[in-house]
Amino acid sequence: MLYFLEGNMNLDGLIYLILAIMFGPAILLAIIGFVIREKNKKAAKVLFILATIYVIVSLGLCGSMMT
């Protein structure tokens, strides 16, 4: 019944998944912002702001779940 609780469990993959959820989309938004910065400065600024807000919120939510 509780087979998943027996023995040594390696949860490194779970930590990597949480870190990817925390920082992955923000890094992607920042990269897209740098790519389009020359053509459309206003859209790039919006993407940078969204990336910053995403990191702040994800560190609050996921960071509290990790502790």
C-alpha positions as a Python dict, from the first residue, in 0.01 Angstrom:
ca = {
    (1, 'M'): (0, 0, 0),
    (2, 'L'): (270, 250, 95),
    (3, 'Y'): (537, 120, -137),
    (4, 'F'): (647, 468, -239),
    (5, 'L'): (744, 552, 120),
    (6, 'E'): (975, 253, 167),
    (7, 'G'): (1348, 263, 115),
    (8, 'N'): (1570, 544, -2),
    (9, 'M'): (1390, 794, -219),
    (10, 'N'): (1576, 1024, -456),
    (11, 'L'): (1372, 1340, -507),
    (12, 'D'): (1631, 1537, -705),
    (13, 'G'): (1406, 1535, -1011),
    (14, 'L'): (1128, 1700, -815),
    (15, 'I'): (1358, 1981, -704),
    (16, 'Y'): (1473, 2034, -1064),
    (17, 'L'): (1112, 2041, -1182),
    (18, 'I'): (1017, 2304, -925),
    (19, 'L'): (1321, 2515, -1020),
    (20, 'A'): (1230, 2484, -1388),
    (21, 'I'): (877, 2602, -1312),
    (22, 'M'): (1014, 2890, -1104),
    (23, 'F'): (1268, 3024, -1351),
    (24, 'G'): (1197, 2867, -1692),
    (25, 'P'): (920, 3095, -1822),
    (26, 'A'): (1092, 3407, -1684),
    (27, 'I'): (1416, 3320, -1863),
    (28, 'L'): (1222, 3253, -2183),
    (29, 'L'): (1041, 3588, -2159),
    (30, 'A'): (1370, 3769, -2097),
    (31, 'I'): (1535, 3602, -2398),
    (32, 'I'): (1242, 3697, -2621),
    (33, 'G'): (1264, 4051, -2482),
    (34, 'F'): (1633, 4075, -2573),
    (35, 'V'): (1563, 3941, -2922),
    (36, 'I'): (1290, 4193, -3004),
    (37, 'R'): (1447, 4487, -2818),
    (38, 'E'): (1582, 4653, -3132),
    (39, 'K'): (1259, 4630, -3330),
    (40, 'N'): (1002, 4708, -3061),
    (41, 'K'): (1129, 4864, -2740),
    (42, 'K'): (786, 4894, -2578),
    (43, 'A'): (705, 4525, -2623),
    (44, 'A'): (1049, 4429, -2493),
    (45, 'K'): (996, 4640, -2184),
    (46, 'V'): (661, 4470, -2121),
    (47, 'L'): (826, 4128, -2153),
    (48, 'F'): (1099, 4226, -1906),
    (49, 'I'): (837, 4347, -1658),
    (50, 'L'): (638, 4025, -1700),
    (51, 'A'): (952, 3819, -1643),
    (52, 'T'): (1031, 4012, -1326),
    (53, 'I'): (678, 3978, -1190),
    (54, 'Y'): (678, 3606, -1275),
    (55, 'V'): (1001, 3552, -1078),
    (56, 'I'): (871, 3745, -778),
    (57, 'V'): (543, 3552, -770),
    (58, 'S'): (701, 3214, -836),
    (59, 'L'): (963, 3263, -568),
    (60, 'G'): (686, 3343, -325),
    (61, 'L'): (461, 3049, -415),
    (62, 'C'): (710, 2777, -507),
    (63, 'G'): (962, 2894, -251),
    (64, 'S'): (707, 2860, 25),
    (65, 'M'): (616, 2511, -98),
    (66, 'M'): (981, 2403, -93),
    (67, 'T'): (1033, 2493, 273),
}
